[in-house]
């Protein structure tokens, strides 16, 4: 129990300093707030969801047009972070989205672009796009080209947010695991591997480790193992595409949803299947080796739809999808638990939103609400389905 005169370790403690936690630390530090960030692993680690070279970023959001205003805020945040750090984090190389007109990807992208007046080039009638000669597009499929899309350098983004937050006064501690937390009078007490700390406000951005927290606020989280693959580029004259200058791509097909990136740093073309993978009971104990079944669908896709690549992946990485029940985000403040703020369930598509999510989490911690368009993700909305 708190005694009168016991000092605070921080105005706000942030547990989990991956994409969202580092963004929250930065947003709070920018407001002059005392911030303590606690990360169980090293910064930019490969145990969760914020690693693996690259992440897609796009505005014409097929998942739902309601995401677009939040994306506009995120775009501004990434540009501001690059201006502040001088680092090339957001690469606007464009995105080619391919599928049948009625597919979720194509129909949803067209809807979002129409509702928000987003620039989108529509190519019909077979494989005739000079923008992406490495892609095989069927004659009954559409190719949508979004020039203002591209990829984010995922680990560099996390490191940049942490470095800038520290410059602004945030205390961010790696290798410090939080074993328990509880409301403590007018604040929170946290039991960590480095001892007990106290903060007036608490933000939880625990990623794949958030299941216990979400159970306390009436939500469920499923963690899935997903594998990212890299394919070598064939040398000329067998290669018909310059994969080093190619746009990103996404295909919504009958047999799966696949996406990928250009040959960013001579490691090859990164390709993955966007779907919930094998369920994970313990995010600290995940199989990191590549199994034969991990690459089967991706190898088939590469052989049928991408030109100029090797038949089998030469590299891989394991990433965790922390899935909410509806695959939408979970953002909210629970007054029944002392006003704890939760950011979770980013479901394999949340990284691009990090600067905006960080601002929203800071708003919720300090003010109890946010002017950003996050109502769809609130705890109450989520509980109601």
N, C-alpha and C positions, 0 to 999 in steps of 0.2 A: 504494500500500500504506500502511496505517496506521502511524504512528510512535507510540512510547510517549509519552503526554502530549498527543497531539492531541485537541482538545476536540470534544465532540458539539454539533451545532447544535440537537438536540432528542432527547428520549427516543424519540418516535415521529414519523415523517413520514407524512403522509396526502397522497396524490397524487390530485387530483380532488376539488373541493369543491362538488359538487352536492348532491342530496338525501342520499345515503348518506355522502359524505365529510364534509359539514358535521355530520351526526349523529354520525359517529365522532369528529370533533374535539371536539364538545361532550361526548360520553361520556367521553373521555379527560381533558379539562380538568376535568370534575367530580370526577375521581379524583385531581386534583392532579398529573397527569403533564404534563411539558413536551411541547407539541404544536407541530408545524410543518405547516400546511396549505398546499399548493401548487396553484393553479388557473391553467390556461393562459389562460382568458378572465376577464372580470369576474365578480364574484359575482352569481348569479341571471341568467346570460346566457341567450340564446335559441338557442344553437347545438346543444343536446343534448336532454335528456329532462326537464328540471326547469323547465318554463315553460309558458305557455299558459293562464293565469288560474286553472285549477281541476283537481283530481283527485278521483276517487271514493274514498270510504272506506266499508267495509262489513265486518261480522263474519261473516255467513252465507256463507262463501266457497265458491262453486261449484267452484272449481278443485280443491280437496281439503280435507276437514275438518281435516287436519293443520296447516293454516295458522292455525286459529282461536286456539290458545293464544298464538301469536306476535302475532296481531292484538290480543288482549287487552293484551299488553304494549305494543304500539304505541299503542293508545287511551290507556293511562295516560301514555305519554310525551308525546303531543300535549297532553293536559290539563295535564300538568306544565309544558310549554313555555309554554302560554297563561298559566298562573298566574304564571310567572316573568317574562314579558315584558309582560303586560297586553294582548296582541294577540288579536283574534278570528280565529284561524287555522282552526279546525274548526267547520263550520256543520252542525249536526245537523238537516237539513231532511227526512230520510227518503229512501228509495229504492224505486221501483216496478220490479220485475223481471218481464218478460212473456215468455211463450213457451208452447209445447206442454208437456204434463206430462212427456213423455219427453225434452225438450230438455236439453242439457248445463247451461244456466243454471238452469232450474227444478228439474230432478232433483237437481243438485248443491247448490243452495241449500237445498232441503228436507232433503237428507241432512246437510249441515253443521249446520243448525239443530236437527235431531233429535238428532244425536250430542252436541251441546254445550249443549242446553237453551236455545237462543236464541229470543227473542220474534220471531214472524213471523206476519203476518196473511195468510191465503190467501183470495183472492176468485175465485170461479168464475162462469161463465155469462155471457160477453159483456161489453159495455162498460157496467158498472154501478157503477164505483168513483167515489164522490164525492171520493176523495182526489186523483185526477188527471184532471179533466175534459178536459185537453188531449190525453190519450192515447187512441188507437183500439185497443181490445183485442178480438180475435176471440172468438166464442162457444165455440170449442173450445180456447181458451187460458186459462192461469192468470195471475193477477196476484198477485205476492207483495210485500207491503209490509213493509219493515224500518225501523222508526222510529229506531233507533240508528245509522243510516247517514247519509251526507251528502257534503259536499265539503270539500276542503282548499284554502286559498289558496296555490297552489304556490310562486310566487316569494317571497311573504311568509314562508312556512315556512322556506325556505332562508336568507333574510336573518336571520330570528329566530334560527335555530340558530347562524349565524356570529357574530351580535352577542353572544349570550350566551356562546359559547365564548371570544370575545375578552375579554369582561368577566372571565372566569375565568382569563385568562392565555394563551390560545392565540395563537400567531403565525400568522396566515393571510394569505398573500400572493397577490393577484390579479395576472394578467398575467405569471405565472412558469411557463413550460413546462418539463417534465422531458423531456430528450432521451434519457437513458439512466440505468439504475440497475443496480447489481450488489452482491452480498454482499461485504463488506469486513471480513475477520477476524470480530470479534464484533459487527458492525453492517452498515450499508449505506451505500454512496456513491451520490450522485445528481448527475448533471450537468444543470444547469438553464441557462436563458437568463440567469440572474442570477449564475451561478457554481456552484461545487461545494459541496454540503452533505452532512453526514453525520448519521445517526440510528441509534440502537440497534435500533429496530424500524421496519418499513415496512408501511403499509397502502395498497393500491391500489384506488381506487374511480373508475376512469377512464371509466365509462360507455361511450359508443360508441367510445372510443379504446382499449378493453381487448383487442382481438383479439390483438395481439402478446403481451401478458402471458399471456393464456389459452393461446396456443399453447405457451408455455414450461412451463405446468403441465398440458399434455395435454388441453386443451379447445378447442372451436371456438366462435366467436361470429359471428352474422350480424346486420348492421345494416340496418334497413329505414326507409324514408322514409314517414311517415304524416302526413296532413293533417287539421287540426282546422278546423271551419267554424262560423261564427256566422250565425244567421238572425234578421232583424228580426221583432218582434212586431207584428201588425196592431193597429190602434187599434179601440176599440169603435165600433159594435156588431158588427163582423165577427168580433172575437175572442171565443171562448167560454171561454177559460182565462185565469186570472191567472198568467202565467208568472213574475212576480216572486216569488210565494210558492209556486210548485210544488215538488214533490220532484224529486230526480234520477231518471233512468230508464235502463233497459237492456232491449233487445229481442233475443232469440235467435230468429232467423227462418230459414227455408229459404234465403233469398238473402243472409244476412249477419247479423252481430252488431253492433248499433248501440247507442250510449249517449249520454247528454247531461245537461245541467244547466239549472237555471232561468235566468231573465234576471237575472244577478247584479248587474251594474252598468250597465244600460241599453245594453250592447253587443249584446244579443240573446241568443237561446238557443243555447248551444254544443252541437253534434252532431258525432259522429265515428263511424267504423267501426273496430271493434276487430279488427284482423287484421294480419298482417305485410304491409307494403306493398312498394314497389319496393326492391330490394336496392341498397345504397349501398357503393361501393368505398372512398370516402374521406370520412369524416364531416366533414372540413374543407371539402369541396367538394360541397355538396348544393343542388339546385335549390330555391329558396325561393319562387318565384312559383307561383301556383295554375294548374294545367293543366286543360283542360276535362274530362279523364277523372277528375280527382281528386274531383270533386263529384257524379258521375253517380249512384252508388249511394246516397249520402246524400240527394241531392235527391229521388230516388224514395221513399226511406223517409220523409222529412219529408212529402211530399205524401200518402202513404198512411196514415201512423200518427200524425202530430202535427197538432193543430188550431191555427189562429190564427197561423200563421207565414208569412212570405214564401216565394215559390217557389224563390228562389235565394239562396245565401249572400252576405253583404255584407262579411264579413271572413274571414280565414283565418290559420293559423299552421302551420308545419312542425315536427314533432316526430320524434325518432329512437327507434325500438324497437331495443334491443340484445338479441337473442334467443339464448338458450341452445338446445341441441339439443332439450330436452324442455320448454322454456318455464318451467321452474322456476329458482329462483335458484341462484347458485354462490357459496358462502361457505366459505372454508377457509384453512388455513395449510399451506404447502409447505416441509417441512424440507429437501428436496433443494436448494431455492433459498435457503437461509439462514433459513428461517422467515418468508418473505414472506406476508402475509395478503392475500387477494383477495376482493373483493366485486363481483360482476358478474352479467350475464345477467338483469336484472330484468324483461325481456320484456314491457314495456307494462303491468304490473300491480303494480310493486313500490313505488311512491312512498309509499303509505299506511303501509308498514312501517318507514319511515326511522328513527324513534326506537329501535325494537327492533333493527334491523339495526346501527345505530350502536353500541349496547351490545354486541352479539355480536362485532362487529369489534374493539372495545376489549378484550373478554375474550380473543379469539384472539391479539391482539398481545401482551398482558401475561402471560397465563396459559397460552396454548396450547390452551385449550378454553373452552367456554361452557356455563353451566347452562341457557341458553335452548334451546328445541326447534328446533335447526337441523340435526340429523343428516341429514335428507333432502336438504339442500343441500350437503353436504360434498364436497370435491374427490374423495375416494375413491368416495363413493356415485355421484357424477356420472360418473366414469370407467367404473364398472361398468354404467352405464345404468339 
